[in-house]
Amino acid sequence: MHELALTEGIIRIVESEQEKSGFRRVLEIRLRIGEYSGVVPSCIREFFPIAAKGSAAENAVLELETVPAAFECFDCGYTGPLQKGSACCPRCQSTAIRMVAGREFYVDSLKVE
């Protein structure tokens, strides 16, 4: 249920940007959500109307982009996805890897008027 708190955080970002820029309302909010962020996009979508009620974001379109996980291998330099259920580089089978994409969760852009 932490998605409600995250969604309320999105509205706080909108309100902060509204104070800085003085726009009247938000038409669209674009979010980037990493595959391994732990955020459930359907819950964000469900809680958004509740959190946005009475704010500049009320009735805004919510666009969610999922960022696929990508890993970097320290041994061979491979960058890309891993096979599901694997913790090894698909090129050299090394376990010396780190995640370089897939944990994101942020407001990418606001379309306002």
Phi, psi and omega per residue, in radians:
M1 nan 0.122 3.103
H2 -1.190 -0.227 3.112
E3 -1.105 -0.537 3.079
L4 -1.109 -0.802 3.110
A5 -1.098 -0.688 3.098
L6 -1.122 -0.724 3.130
T7 -1.148 -0.687 3.056
E8 -1.102 -0.599 3.069
G9 -1.124 -0.644 3.074
I10 -1.074 -0.748 3.129
I11 -1.136 -0.645 3.078
R12 -1.108 -0.663 3.072
I13 -1.096 -0.785 3.116
V14 -1.037 -0.809 -3.120
E15 -1.122 -0.661 3.093
S16 -1.124 -0.768 3.112
E17 -1.159 -0.604 3.103
Q18 -1.127 -0.722 3.099
E19 -1.073 -0.734 -3.115
K20 -1.224 -0.760 -2.967
S21 -1.766 -0.405 3.109
G22 1.328 0.344 3.091
F23 -1.205 2.787 -3.077
R24 -1.496 -0.809 -3.136
R25 -2.670 2.824 3.135
V26 -1.743 2.260 3.103
L27 -1.606 -0.612 -3.073
E28 -2.639 2.457 3.043
I29 -2.141 2.200 3.093
R30 -1.861 2.178 3.104
L31 -1.981 2.547 2.985
R32 -1.958 2.181 -3.066
I33 -2.199 2.018 -3.137
G34 -1.217 2.560 3.136
E35 -0.962 -0.600 -3.128
Y36 -1.919 0.456 -3.126
S37 -1.322 -0.370 -3.072
G38 1.505 0.029 3.140
V39 -1.640 2.349 3.136
V40 -1.702 1.864 -3.084
P41 -0.955 -0.681 -3.121
S42 -1.119 -0.564 3.096
C43 -1.254 -0.694 3.077
I44 -1.031 -0.795 3.140
R45 -1.084 -0.690 -3.128
E46 -1.200 -0.725 -3.087
F47 -1.426 -0.313 -3.056
F48 -0.981 -0.845 -3.138
P49 -1.052 -0.586 3.131
I50 -1.192 -0.847 -3.099
A51 -1.209 -0.567 -3.064
A52 -1.451 -0.248 -3.078
K53 -0.945 2.212 3.114
G54 1.425 0.008 -3.134
S55 -1.841 3.058 3.086
A56 -1.135 -0.287 -3.125
A57 -1.609 -0.043 3.123
E58 -1.014 2.304 -3.122
N59 1.268 0.133 3.085
A60 -1.243 2.639 3.041
V61 -1.426 2.354 -3.141
L62 -1.877 1.995 3.111
E63 -1.825 2.165 -3.111
L64 -1.993 2.156 3.094
E65 -1.954 2.168 3.108
T66 -1.516 2.271 3.119
V67 -1.733 2.026 -3.140
P68 -1.209 2.658 3.124
A69 -1.224 2.474 3.033
A70 -2.401 2.546 -3.078
F71 -2.233 2.667 3.085
E72 -2.050 2.351 3.099
C73 -1.694 2.214 3.141
F74 -1.285 -0.386 -3.079
D75 -1.489 -0.789 -3.064
C76 -1.987 -0.145 3.105
G77 1.524 0.031 3.111
Y78 -1.003 2.436 2.986
T79 -2.318 2.196 3.123
G80 2.789 -2.907 -3.100
P81 -1.321 2.818 2.999
L82 -1.849 2.785 3.031
Q83 -1.191 2.505 3.129
K84 -0.950 2.315 3.106
G85 1.426 0.027 -3.116
S86 -1.855 2.591 3.051
A87 -2.152 0.507 -3.129
C88 -2.180 2.658 3.055
C89 -1.086 2.273 -3.129
P90 -1.240 -0.287 -3.125
R91 -1.541 -0.854 -3.032
C92 -2.065 -0.034 3.131
Q93 1.221 0.198 3.113
S94 -1.209 2.625 3.028
T95 -1.750 0.096 3.115
A96 -1.480 1.268 -3.084
I97 -2.224 2.789 3.021
R98 -2.494 2.613 3.127
M99 -1.355 2.256 3.122
V100 -1.979 -0.166 3.070
A101 -2.730 2.625 3.080
G102 2.155 -0.097 3.118
R103 -1.883 0.068 -3.053
E104 -1.102 2.590 2.902
F105 -2.765 1.804 -3.122
Y106 -2.779 2.823 3.046
V107 -1.387 2.041 -3.131
D108 -1.445 -0.718 3.134
S109 -2.836 2.787 3.046
L110 -2.177 2.353 2.995
K111 -1.857 2.101 -2.987
V112 -2.248 2.936 2.997
E113 -2.434 nan nan
